[in-house]
Amino acid sequence: MPDITRLVLLDHETLRRQFADLDDAQASGERSAIEAAWQPLADLLDLHAETEEVVFYPRLLEVGDHAEDETEDAIEDHNKIRDAVRDAAQREVGSDDWWGAVGRARTENSKHIAEEEREALSDFRLNADVAMRDELGRRWLEFRAARQRPSDVDAKDKDVDEYLAEHAPD
Ligand SMILES: [Fe+2]
């Protein structure tokens, strides 16, 4: 069965590889290559954040030792990443402003996934049994299967307080 913590790591690796591909596209100097490298990456950044917010963090809040802090950090980081992706979408691909927005997405994503691996994922492994990890892995895959197109993804920023009020146990 799929362990959710592995599925999150797989996405993180894909994102790193896609940013590396964007470097290669930039080196080519071809706008079409840059666009082709960026769009799937932008889509995955939004999809990854939403999947974690729907499938992973609500359960971490139930079992984790430091889950409220970890969740608060994650939602704030996801919002910063989404803001940068949205900003890039409003600018001309390859322009200085566009690269500025893409650079912010990259910096925020790098910081976020490192922190998430060190804290939230570790906390979850220490507190969730194998059955829970597999059950969430299954839900992760089902959630993904239902979101094949970028328009299926909810890329709106989340209010941290509202999120915690909805998902944190009393
Ligand atoms: Fe995340």
Backbone and ligand atoms as CSV (ligand in chain L), in Angstrom:
chain,resi,resn,atom,element,x,y,z
A,1,MET,N,N,0.853,-1.206,0.000
A,1,MET,CA,C,0.000,0.000,0.000
A,1,MET,C,C,0.886,1.252,0.000
A,2,PRO,N,N,0.368,2.338,-0.520
A,2,PRO,CA,C,1.168,3.565,-0.591
A,2,PRO,C,C,1.227,4.289,0.755
A,3,ASP,N,N,2.406,4.521,1.238
A,3,ASP,CA,C,2.598,5.277,2.474
A,3,ASP,C,C,2.575,6.770,2.130
A,4,ILE,N,N,1.705,7.520,2.790
A,4,ILE,CA,C,1.548,8.935,2.423
A,4,ILE,C,C,2.862,9.710,2.550
A,5,THR,N,N,3.693,9.355,3.543
A,5,THR,CA,C,4.920,10.142,3.707
A,5,THR,C,C,5.853,9.942,2.503
A,6,ARG,N,N,5.772,8.763,1.873
A,6,ARG,CA,C,6.547,8.518,0.643
A,6,ARG,C,C,5.974,9.320,-0.521
A,7,LEU,N,N,4.654,9.394,-0.579
A,7,LEU,CA,C,4.015,10.125,-1.686
A,7,LEU,C,C,4.352,11.615,-1.612
A,8,VAL,N,N,4.403,12.160,-0.398
A,8,VAL,CA,C,4.785,13.569,-0.248
A,8,VAL,C,C,6.236,13.757,-0.706
A,9,LEU,N,N,7.119,12.850,-0.276
A,9,LEU,CA,C,8.529,12.954,-0.693
A,9,LEU,C,C,8.677,12.849,-2.208
A,10,LEU,N,N,7.867,11.981,-2.815
A,10,LEU,CA,C,7.930,11.833,-4.272
A,10,LEU,C,C,7.593,13.154,-4.967
A,11,ASP,N,N,6.542,13.826,-4.471
A,11,ASP,CA,C,6.188,15.140,-5.040
A,11,ASP,C,C,7.336,16.124,-4.851
A,12,HIS,N,N,7.932,16.118,-3.662
A,12,HIS,CA,C,9.026,17.072,-3.401
A,12,HIS,C,C,10.174,16.843,-4.386
A,13,GLU,N,N,10.484,15.570,-4.636
A,13,GLU,CA,C,11.551,15.253,-5.582
A,13,GLU,C,C,11.176,15.712,-6.998
A,14,THR,N,N,9.924,15.493,-7.359
A,14,THR,CA,C,9.476,15.937,-8.686
A,14,THR,C,C,9.609,17.450,-8.815
A,15,LEU,N,N,9.226,18.172,-7.769
A,15,LEU,CA,C,9.324,19.637,-7.823
A,15,LEU,C,C,10.781,20.078,-7.977
A,16,ARG,N,N,11.683,19.450,-7.234
A,16,ARG,CA,C,13.108,19.808,-7.382
A,16,ARG,C,C,13.595,19.552,-8.801
A,17,ARG,N,N,13.167,18.407,-9.347
A,17,ARG,CA,C,13.606,18.064,-10.709
A,17,ARG,C,C,13.031,19.051,-11.719
A,18,GLN,N,N,11.783,19.463,-11.504
A,18,GLN,CA,C,11.167,20.403,-12.447
A,18,GLN,C,C,11.840,21.778,-12.378
A,19,PHE,N,N,12.262,22.198,-11.187
A,19,PHE,CA,C,13.002,23.467,-11.118
A,19,PHE,C,C,14.350,23.324,-11.829
A,20,ALA,N,N,14.971,22.150,-11.729
A,20,ALA,CA,C,16.225,21.921,-12.461
A,20,ALA,C,C,15.972,21.987,-13.971
A,21,ASP,N,N,14.856,21.410,-14.409
A,21,ASP,CA,C,14.516,21.461,-15.839
A,21,ASP,C,C,14.286,22.908,-16.289
A,22,LEU,N,N,13.735,23.709,-15.380
A,22,LEU,CA,C,13.517,25.116,-15.723
A,22,LEU,C,C,14.861,25.835,-15.939
A,23,ASP,N,N,15.871,25.456,-15.147
A,23,ASP,CA,C,17.216,26.008,-15.381
A,23,ASP,C,C,17.684,25.684,-16.794
A,24,ASP,N,N,17.488,24.421,-17.192
A,24,ASP,CA,C,17.935,24.017,-18.527
A,24,ASP,C,C,17.171,24.785,-19.602
A,25,ALA,N,N,15.879,24.978,-19.359
A,25,ALA,CA,C,15.079,25.731,-20.336
A,25,ALA,C,C,15.565,27.178,-20.413
A,26,GLN,N,N,15.891,27.746,-19.247
A,26,GLN,CA,C,16.407,29.125,-19.229
A,26,GLN,C,C,17.717,29.201,-20.019
A,27,ALA,N,N,18.574,28.202,-19.819
A,27,ALA,CA,C,19.862,28.196,-20.524
A,27,ALA,C,C,19.672,28.112,-22.036
A,28,SER,N,N,18.587,27.456,-22.452
A,28,SER,CA,C,18.337,27.328,-23.896
A,28,SER,C,C,17.935,28.670,-24.500
A,29,GLY,N,N,17.397,29.553,-23.637
A,29,GLY,CA,C,16.981,30.875,-24.108
A,29,GLY,C,C,15.700,30.858,-24.929
A,30,GLU,N,N,15.049,29.716,-25.002
A,30,GLU,CA,C,13.825,29.618,-25.817
A,30,GLU,C,C,12.592,29.793,-24.943
A,31,ARG,N,N,11.807,30.778,-25.318
A,31,ARG,CA,C,10.618,31.070,-24.531
A,31,ARG,C,C,9.672,29.880,-24.454
A,32,SER,N,N,9.506,29.180,-25.582
A,32,SER,CA,C,8.576,28.034,-25.580
A,32,SER,C,C,9.066,26.945,-24.624
A,33,ALA,N,N,10.379,26.773,-24.539
A,33,ALA,CA,C,10.933,25.758,-23.628
A,33,ALA,C,C,10.720,26.185,-22.180
A,34,ILE,N,N,10.883,27.475,-21.932
A,34,ILE,CA,C,10.685,27.994,-20.571
A,34,ILE,C,C,9.229,27.796,-20.149
A,35,GLU,N,N,8.326,28.144,-21.049
A,35,GLU,CA,C,6.897,28.007,-20.761
A,35,GLU,C,C,6.540,26.530,-20.529
A,36,ALA,N,N,7.089,25.672,-21.373
A,36,ALA,CA,C,6.782,24.233,-21.273
A,36,ALA,C,C,7.337,23.647,-19.978
A,37,ALA,N,N,8.440,24.196,-19.489
A,37,ALA,CA,C,9.006,23.698,-18.231
A,37,ALA,C,C,8.238,24.249,-17.039
A,38,TRP,N,N,7.782,25.499,-17.143
A,38,TRP,CA,C,7.159,26.140,-15.990
A,38,TRP,C,C,5.731,25.672,-15.734
A,39,GLN,N,N,4.923,25.527,-16.774
A,39,GLN,CA,C,3.493,25.320,-16.518
A,39,GLN,C,C,3.191,24.065,-15.703
A,40,PRO,N,N,3.787,22.912,-16.040
A,40,PRO,CA,C,3.518,21.728,-15.201
A,40,PRO,C,C,4.020,21.899,-13.765
A,41,LEU,N,N,5.082,22.647,-13.620
A,41,LEU,CA,C,5.637,22.919,-12.288
A,41,LEU,C,C,4.688,23.804,-11.493
A,42,ALA,N,N,4.192,24.856,-12.119
A,42,ALA,CA,C,3.231,25.741,-11.447
A,42,ALA,C,C,1.985,24.950,-11.049
A,43,ASP,N,N,1.526,24.098,-11.946
A,43,ASP,CA,C,0.321,23.303,-11.658
A,43,ASP,C,C,0.569,22.346,-10.487
A,44,LEU,N,N,1.750,21.730,-10.465
A,44,LEU,CA,C,2.033,20.785,-9.379
A,44,LEU,C,C,2.186,21.504,-8.034
A,45,LEU,N,N,2.755,22.707,-8.050
A,45,LEU,CA,C,2.868,23.455,-6.784
A,45,LEU,C,C,1.481,23.660,-6.173
A,46,ASP,N,N,0.523,24.067,-6.989
A,46,ASP,CA,C,-0.838,24.286,-6.476
A,46,ASP,C,C,-1.501,22.970,-6.070
A,47,LEU,N,N,-1.345,21.957,-6.896
A,47,LEU,CA,C,-1.982,20.666,-6.607
A,47,LEU,C,C,-1.394,20.036,-5.346
A,48,HIS,N,N,-0.087,20.127,-5.216
A,48,HIS,CA,C,0.585,19.541,-4.055
A,48,HIS,C,C,0.086,20.194,-2.758
A,49,ALA,N,N,0.006,21.525,-2.776
A,49,ALA,CA,C,-0.451,22.232,-1.575
A,49,ALA,C,C,-1.876,21.825,-1.220
A,50,GLU,N,N,-2.746,21.778,-2.220
A,50,GLU,CA,C,-4.141,21.444,-1.913
A,50,GLU,C,C,-4.260,19.999,-1.403
A,51,THR,N,N,-3.523,19.090,-2.027
A,51,THR,CA,C,-3.609,17.690,-1.589
A,51,THR,C,C,-3.185,17.560,-0.131
A,52,GLU,N,N,-2.105,18.224,0.221
A,52,GLU,CA,C,-1.656,18.153,1.619
A,52,GLU,C,C,-2.700,18.757,2.560
A,53,GLU,N,N,-3.285,19.865,2.139
A,53,GLU,CA,C,-4.247,20.534,3.024
A,53,GLU,C,C,-5.516,19.716,3.215
A,54,VAL,N,N,-5.896,18.951,2.207
A,54,VAL,CA,C,-7.119,18.158,2.310
A,54,VAL,C,C,-6.842,16.797,2.945
A,55,VAL,N,N,-5.730,16.169,2.564
A,55,VAL,CA,C,-5.514,14.774,2.968
A,55,VAL,C,C,-4.587,14.643,4.176
A,56,PHE,N,N,-3.500,15.394,4.189
A,56,PHE,CA,C,-2.451,15.140,5.201
A,56,PHE,C,C,-2.620,15.937,6.492
A,57,TYR,N,N,-2.716,17.269,6.379
A,57,TYR,CA,C,-2.655,18.074,7.605
A,57,TYR,C,C,-3.824,17.852,8.575
A,58,PRO,N,N,-5.047,17.590,8.084
A,58,PRO,CA,C,-6.117,17.323,9.064
A,58,PRO,C,C,-5.784,16.125,9.957
A,59,ARG,N,N,-5.149,15.086,9.395
A,59,ARG,CA,C,-4.826,13.913,10.193
A,59,ARG,C,C,-3.605,14.161,11.078
A,60,LEU,N,N,-2.643,14.935,10.543
A,60,LEU,CA,C,-1.502,15.298,11.398
A,60,LEU,C,C,-1.994,16.030,12.645
A,61,LEU,N,N,-3.001,16.902,12.462
A,61,LEU,CA,C,-3.534,17.660,13.600
A,61,LEU,C,C,-4.110,16.737,14.674
A,62,GLU,N,N,-4.561,15.567,14.274
A,62,GLU,CA,C,-5.133,14.632,15.260
A,62,GLU,C,C,-4.055,13.877,16.028
A,63,VAL,N,N,-2.920,13.608,15.370
A,63,VAL,CA,C,-1.957,12.688,16.005
A,63,VAL,C,C,-0.600,13.310,16.332
A,64,GLY,N,N,-0.251,14.454,15.736
A,64,GLY,CA,C,1.109,14.977,15.863
A,64,GLY,C,C,1.399,15.592,17.224
A,65,ASP,N,N,2.684,15.655,17.559
A,65,ASP,CA,C,3.095,16.266,18.829
A,65,ASP,C,C,3.160,17.787,18.742
A,66,HIS,N,N,3.472,18.315,17.558
A,66,HIS,CA,C,3.591,19.772,17.379
A,66,HIS,C,C,2.774,20.207,16.165
A,67,ALA,N,N,1.626,19.574,16.003
A,67,ALA,CA,C,0.905,19.661,14.738
A,67,ALA,C,C,0.356,21.061,14.451
A,68,GLU,N,N,-0.099,21.777,15.503
A,68,GLU,CA,C,-0.683,23.096,15.205
A,68,GLU,C,C,0.366,24.034,14.629
A,69,ASP,N,N,1.553,24.053,15.234
A,69,ASP,CA,C,2.626,24.916,14.715
A,69,ASP,C,C,3.027,24.491,13.306
A,70,GLU,N,N,3.151,23.190,13.108
A,70,GLU,CA,C,3.570,22.687,11.791
A,70,GLU,C,C,2.535,23.021,10.729
A,71,THR,N,N,1.264,22.913,11.100
A,71,THR,CA,C,0.198,23.190,10.140
A,71,THR,C,C,0.138,24.681,9.821
A,72,GLU,N,N,0.283,25.486,10.851
A,72,GLU,CA,C,0.274,26.941,10.643
A,72,GLU,C,C,1.404,27.343,9.673
A,73,ASP,N,N,2.600,26.812,9.930
A,73,ASP,CA,C,3.729,27.108,9.028
A,73,ASP,C,C,3.421,26.658,7.603
A,74,ALA,N,N,2.847,25.465,7.481
A,74,ALA,CA,C,2.597,24.907,6.140
A,74,ALA,C,C,1.587,25.761,5.372
A,75,ILE,N,N,0.495,26.133,6.025
A,75,ILE,CA,C,-0.527,26.908,5.317
A,75,ILE,C,C,0.043,28.272,4.910
A,76,GLU,N,N,0.779,28.885,5.817
A,76,GLU,CA,C,1.381,30.191,5.472
A,76,GLU,C,C,2.356,30.041,4.298
A,77,ASP,N,N,3.158,28.982,4.328
A,77,ASP,CA,C,4.096,28.752,3.211
A,77,ASP,C,C,3.340,28.466,1.922
A,78,HIS,N,N,2.329,27.620,2.004
A,78,HIS,CA,C,1.550,27.313,0.793
A,78,HIS,C,C,0.965,28.598,0.213
A,79,ASN,N,N,0.481,29.487,1.081
A,79,ASN,CA,C,-0.081,30.753,0.581
A,79,ASN,C,C,0.983,31.577,-0.137
A,80,LYS,N,N,2.189,31.620,0.421
A,80,LYS,CA,C,3.262,32.384,-0.241
A,80,LYS,C,C,3.608,31.772,-1.599
A,81,ILE,N,N,3.648,30.458,-1.652
A,81,ILE,CA,C,3.960,29.783,-2.921
A,81,ILE,C,C,2.846,30.057,-3.936
A,82,ARG,N,N,1.585,29.932,-3.491
A,82,ARG,CA,C,0.454,30.196,-4.398
A,82,ARG,C,C,0.475,31.640,-4.878
A,83,ASP,N,N,0.798,32.571,-3.981
A,83,ASP,CA,C,0.849,33.987,-4.379
A,83,ASP,C,C,1.872,34.175,-5.492
A,84,ALA,N,N,3.042,33.538,-5.356
A,84,ALA,CA,C,4.097,33.697,-6.366
A,84,ALA,C,C,3.680,33.063,-7.695
A,85,VAL,N,N,3.030,31.906,-7.624
A,85,VAL,CA,C,2.563,31.241,-8.852
A,85,VAL,C,C,1.525,32.117,-9.550
A,86,ARG,N,N,0.622,32.687,-8.758
A,86,ARG,CA,C,-0.418,33.563,-9.321
A,86,ARG,C,C,0.215,34.811,-9.930
A,87,ASP,N,N,1.200,35.358,-9.246
A,87,ASP,CA,C,1.902,36.546,-9.732
A,87,ASP,C,C,2.566,36.238,-11.085
A,88,ALA,N,N,3.225,35.084,-11.164
A,88,ALA,CA,C,3.894,34.714,-12.428
A,88,ALA,C,C,2.878,34.613,-13.566
A,89,ALA,N,N,1.686,34.098,-13.252
A,89,ALA,CA,C,0.667,33.897,-14.291
A,89,ALA,C,C,0.206,35.214,-14.893
A,90,GLN,N,N,0.407,36.307,-14.144
A,90,GLN,CA,C,-0.045,37.612,-14.634
A,90,GLN,C,C,1.048,38.367,-15.374
A,91,ARG,N,N,2.217,37.771,-15.520
A,91,ARG,CA,C,3.336,38.471,-16.159
A,91,ARG,C,C,3.769,37.745,-17.417
A,92,GLU,N,N,4.529,38.457,-18.206
A,92,GLU,CA,C,4.958,37.863,-19.464
A,92,GLU,C,C,6.084,36.859,-19.204
A,93,VAL,N,N,5.895,35.650,-19.735
A,93,VAL,CA,C,6.890,34.592,-19.521
A,93,VAL,C,C,8.268,35.065,-19.991
A,94,GLY,N,N,9.244,34.920,-19.123
A,94,GLY,CA,C,10.615,35.278,-19.491
A,94,GLY,C,C,10.998,36.710,-19.155
A,95,SER,N,N,10.010,37.539,-18.771
A,95,SER,CA,C,10.335,38.919,-18.391
A,95,SER,C,C,11.004,38.927,-17.019
A,96,ASP,N,N,11.647,40.047,-16.681
A,96,ASP,CA,C,12.310,40.139,-15.373
A,96,ASP,C,C,11.308,39.938,-14.231
A,97,ASP,N,N,10.119,40.554,-14.383
A,97,ASP,CA,C,9.097,40.405,-13.336
A,97,ASP,C,C,8.665,38.951,-13.196
A,98,TRP,N,N,8.550,38.285,-14.344
A,98,TRP,CA,C,8.142,36.873,-14.323
A,98,TRP,C,C,9.201,36.035,-13.599
A,99,TRP,N,N,10.463,36.250,-13.960
A,99,TRP,CA,C,11.519,35.497,-13.281
A,99,TRP,C,C,11.553,35.827,-11.786
A,100,GLY,N,N,11.219,37.059,-11.452
A,100,GLY,CA,C,11.164,37.432,-10.030
A,100,GLY,C,C,10.115,36.613,-9.296
A,101,ALA,N,N,8.938,36.489,-9.906
A,101,ALA,CA,C,7.858,35.714,-9.279
A,101,ALA,C,C,8.226,34.236,-9.205
A,102,VAL,N,N,8.796,33.718,-10.274
A,102,VAL,CA,C,9.203,32.304,-10.291
A,102,VAL,C,C,10.293,32.056,-9.242
A,103,GLY,N,N,11.203,33.001,-9.113
A,103,GLY,CA,C,12.259,32.871,-8.102
A,103,GLY,C,C,11.687,32.848,-6.697
A,104,ARG,N,N,10.648,33.662,-6.457
A,104,ARG,CA,C,9.999,33.638,-5.128
A,104,ARG,C,C,9.342,32.282,-4.882
A,105,ALA,N,N,8.671,31.758,-5.910
A,105,ALA,CA,C,8.038,30.433,-5.765
A,105,ALA,C,C,9.104,29.389,-5.429
A,106,ARG,N,N,10.247,29.492,-6.088
A,106,ARG,CA,C,11.311,28.499,-5.853
A,106,ARG,C,C,11.887,28.608,-4.449
A,107,THR,N,N,12.171,29.835,-4.043
A,107,THR,CA,C,12.736,30.040,-2.705
A,107,THR,C,C,11.762,29.578,-1.625
A,108,GLU,N,N,10.502,29.996,-1.754
A,108,GLU,CA,C,9.509,29.611,-0.727
A,108,GLU,C,C,9.301,28.105,-0.719
A,109,ASN,N,N,9.282,27.500,-1.906
A,109,ASN,CA,C,9.078,26.053,-1.973
A,109,ASN,C,C,10.260,25.305,-1.349
A,110,SER,N,N,11.470,25.746,-1.665
A,110,SER,CA,C,12.652,25.072,-1.093
A,110,SER,C,C,12.629,25.124,0.425
A,111,LYS,N,N,12.343,26.324,0.956
A,111,LYS,CA,C,12.317,26.468,2.416
A,111,LYS,C,C,11.221,25.591,3.005
A,112,HIS,N,N,10.074,25.616,2.320
A,112,HIS,CA,C,8.917,24.901,2.852
A,112,HIS,C,C,9.123,23.394,2.869
A,113,ILE,N,N,9.579,22.830,1.763
A,113,ILE,CA,C,9.674,21.365,1.745
A,113,ILE,C,C,10.765,20.867,2.696
A,114,ALA,N,N,11.817,21.658,2.875
A,114,ALA,CA,C,12.853,21.247,3.828
A,114,ALA,C,C,12.274,21.219,5.247
A,115,GLU,N,N,11.518,22.259,5.590
A,115,GLU,CA,C,10.932,22.328,6.927
A,115,GLU,C,C,9.889,21.229,7.121
A,116,GLU,N,N,9.106,21.002,6.091
A,116,GLU,CA,C,8.053,19.990,6.177
A,116,GLU,C,C,8.651,18.590,6.378
A,117,GLU,N,N,9.739,18.315,5.670
A,117,GLU,CA,C,10.365,16.994,5.816
A,117,GLU,C,C,10.973,16.835,7.210
A,118,ARG,N,N,11.521,17.926,7.714
A,118,ARG,CA,C,12.200,17.883,9.016
A,118,ARG,C,C,11.204,17.817,10.172
A,119,GLU,N,N,10.054,18.477,9.994
A,119,GLU,CA,C,9.122,18.614,11.122
A,119,GLU,C,C,7.821,17.828,10.926
A,120,ALA,N,N,6.958,18.286,10.013
A,120,ALA,CA,C,5.620,17.678,9.914
A,120,ALA,C,C,5.677,16.194,9.536
A,121,LEU,N,N,6.459,15.864,8.524
A,121,LEU,CA,C,6.504,14.461,8.090
A,121,LEU,C,C,7.128,13.580,9.168
A,122,SER,N,N,8.158,14.105,9.813
A,122,SER,CA,C,8.809,13.354,10.875
A,122,SER,C,C,7.835,13.130,12.041
A,123,ASP,N,N,7.144,14.185,12.434
A,123,ASP,CA,C,6.142,14.104,13.502
A,123,ASP,C,C,5.101,13.038,13.164
A,124,PHE,N,N,4.667,13.030,11.922
A,124,PHE,CA,C,3.634,12.072,11.518
A,124,PHE,C,C,4.154,10.635,11.587
A,125,ARG,N,N,5.380,10.408,11.106
A,125,ARG,CA,C,5.936,9.055,11.153
A,125,ARG,C,C,6.057,8.543,12.595
A,126,LEU,N,N,6.361,9.474,13.507
A,126,LEU,CA,C,6.548,9.065,14.893
A,126,LEU,C,C,5.222,8.759,15.587
A,127,ASN,N,N,4.118,9.229,15.010
A,127,ASN,CA,C,2.840,9.118,15.711
A,127,ASN,C,C,1.725,8.393,14.964
A,128,ALA,N,N,1.899,8.141,13.680
A,128,ALA,CA,C,0.848,7.452,12.916
A,128,ALA,C,C,1.301,6.018,12.643
A,129,ASP,N,N,0.381,5.075,12.835
A,129,ASP,CA,C,0.791,3.691,12.555
A,129,ASP,C,C,0.743,3.424,11.046
A,130,VAL,N,N,1.253,2.264,10.685
A,130,VAL,CA,C,1.373,1.920,9.264
A,130,VAL,C,C,0.011,1.936,8.574
A,131,ALA,N,N,-1.007,1.453,9.266
A,131,ALA,CA,C,-2.345,1.392,8.664
A,131,ALA,C,C,-2.844,2.791,8.325
A,132,MET,N,N,-2.599,3.749,9.231
A,132,MET,CA,C,-3.043,5.125,8.966
A,132,MET,C,C,-2.254,5.727,7.798
A,133,ARG,N,N,-0.961,5.457,7.777
A,133,ARG,CA,C,-0.140,5.997,6.690
A,133,ARG,C,C,-0.600,5.452,5.340
A,134,ASP,N,N,-0.959,4.178,5.312
A,134,ASP,CA,C,-1.428,3.589,4.056
A,134,ASP,C,C,-2.822,4.081,3.678
A,135,GLU,N,N,-3.672,4.217,4.687
A,135,GLU,CA,C,-5.027,4.700,4.396
A,135,GLU,C,C,-4.952,6.109,3.790
A,136,LEU,N,N,-4.117,6.965,4.379
A,136,LEU,CA,C,-3.989,8.322,3.841
A,136,LEU,C,C,-3.335,8.311,2.463
A,137,GLY,N,N,-2.407,7.375,2.259
A,137,GLY,CA,C,-1.796,7.246,0.939
A,137,GLY,C,C,-2.842,6.921,-0.114
A,138,ARG,N,N,-3.762,6.038,0.263
A,138,ARG,CA,C,-4.844,5.685,-0.674
A,138,ARG,C,C,-5.712,6.903,-0.957
A,139,ARG,N,N,-6.026,7.656,0.095
A,139,ARG,CA,C,-6.868,8.858,-0.101
A,139,ARG,C,C,-6.135,9.887,-0.962
A,140,TRP,N,N,-4.814,9.989,-0.757
A,140,TRP,CA,C,-3.998,10.914,-1.562
A,140,TRP,C,C,-4.133,10.563,-3.041
A,141,LEU,N,N,-3.992,9.274,-3.359
A,141,LEU,CA,C,-4.057,8.847,-4.762
A,141,LEU,C,C,-5.456,9.060,-5.343
A,142,GLU,N,N,-6.492,8.828,-4.531
A,142,GLU,CA,C,-7.866,9.050,-5.015
A,142,GLU,C,C,-8.096,10.531,-5.279
A,143,PHE,N,N,-7.595,11.359,-4.374
A,143,PHE,CA,C,-7.756,12.811,-4.528
A,143,PHE,C,C,-7.090,13.261,-5.824
A,144,ARG,N,N,-5.897,12.740,-6.081
A,144,ARG,CA,C,-5.165,13.082,-7.300
A,144,ARG,C,C,-5.899,12.615,-8.562
A,145,ALA,N,N,-6.443,11.394,-8.477
A,145,ALA,CA,C,-7.126,10.833,-9.651
A,145,ALA,C,C,-8.326,11.689,-10.038
A,146,ALA,N,N,-8.916,12.365,-9.038
A,146,ALA,CA,C,-10.090,13.196,-9.306
A,146,ALA,C,C,-9.702,14.600,-9.764
A,147,ARG,N,N,-8.411,14.890,-9.826
A,147,ARG,CA,C,-7.964,16.233,-10.228
A,147,ARG,C,C,-6.931,16.130,-11.339
A,148,GLN,N,N,-7.404,15.783,-12.505
A,148,GLN,CA,C,-6.502,15.592,-13.647
A,148,GLN,C,C,-6.154,16.917,-14.315
A,149,ARG,N,N,-7.045,17.907,-14.167
A,149,ARG,CA,C,-6.810,19.187,-14.851
A,149,ARG,C,C,-6.538,20.286,-13.826
A,150,PRO,N,N,-5.724,21.273,-14.208
A,150,PRO,CA,C,-5.445,22.381,-13.286
A,150,PRO,C,C,-6.717,23.080,-12.811
A,151,SER,N,N,-7.754,23.117,-13.673
A,151,SER,CA,C,-8.986,23.807,-13.265
A,151,SER,C,C,-9.729,23.032,-12.171
A,152,ASP,N,N,-9.336,21.784,-11.919
A,152,ASP,CA,C,-9.960,21.012,-10.838
A,152,ASP,C,C,-9.384,21.394,-9.470
A,153,VAL,N,N,-8.290,22.144,-9.481
A,153,VAL,CA,C,-7.548,22.406,-8.248
A,153,VAL,C,C,-8.008,23.717,-7.605
A,154,ASP,N,N,-8.169,23.683,-6.290
A,154,ASP,CA,C,-8.492,24.904,-5.554
A,154,ASP,C,C,-7.179,25.581,-5.162
A,155,ALA,N,N,-6.845,26.654,-5.888
A,155,ALA,CA,C,-5.553,27.324,-5.660
A,155,ALA,C,C,-5.712,28.603,-4.845
A,156,LYS,N,N,-6.875,28.734,-4.167
A,156,LYS,CA,C,-7.076,29.933,-3.338
A,156,LYS,C,C,-6.259,29.826,-2.049
A,157,ASP,N,N,-5.820,30.987,-1.553
A,157,ASP,CA,C,-5.134,30.999,-0.265
A,157,ASP,C,C,-6.108,30.545,0.830
A,158,LYS,N,N,-5.549,29.947,1.874
A,158,LYS,CA,C,-6.370,29.503,3.004
A,158,LYS,C,C,-6.097,30.413,4.206
A,159,ASP,N,N,-7.154,30.676,4.970
A,159,ASP,CA,C,-6.993,31.433,6.202
A,159,ASP,C,C,-6.550,30.455,7.303
A,160,VAL,N,N,-5.393,30.740,7.891
A,160,VAL,CA,C,-4.821,29.795,8.863
A,160,VAL,C,C,-5.769,29.555,10.033
A,161,ASP,N,N,-6.331,30.638,10.578
A,161,ASP,CA,C,-7.205,30.484,11.749
A,161,ASP,C,C,-8.452,29.674,11.410
A,162,GLU,N,N,-9.018,29.957,10.248
A,162,GLU,CA,C,-10.207,29.193,9.837
A,162,GLU,C,C,-9.867,27.723,9.643
A,163,TYR,N,N,-8.712,27.489,9.049
A,163,TYR,CA,C,-8.294,26.097,8.794
A,163,TYR,C,C,-8.138,25.341,10.117
A,164,LEU,N,N,-7.472,25.977,11.065
A,164,LEU,CA,C,-7.264,25.309,12.357
A,164,LEU,C,C,-8.599,25.131,13.085
A,165,ALA,N,N,-9.475,26.137,12.995
A,165,ALA,CA,C,-10.773,26.012,13.664
A,165,ALA,C,C,-11.549,24.836,13.079
A,166,GLU,N,N,-11.381,24.613,11.787
A,166,GLU,CA,C,-12.121,23.535,11.150
A,166,GLU,C,C,-11.517,22.166,11.442
A,167,HIS,N,N,-10.190,22.099,11.480
A,167,HIS,CA,C,-9.546,20.780,11.510
A,167,HIS,C,C,-8.867,20.387,12.825
A,168,ALA,N,N,-8.503,21.374,13.641
A,168,ALA,CA,C,-7.775,21.005,14.865
A,168,ALA,C,C,-8.754,20.427,15.883
A,169,PRO,N,N,-8.391,19.347,16.566
A,169,PRO,CA,C,-9.261,18.811,17.599
A,169,PRO,C,C,-9.363,19.792,18.768
A,170,ASP,N,N,-10.477,19.795,19.471
A,170,ASP,CA,C,-10.665,20.750,20.589
A,170,ASP,C,C,-9.727,20.432,21.744
L,1,LIG,FE,FE,3.540,21.420,1.885
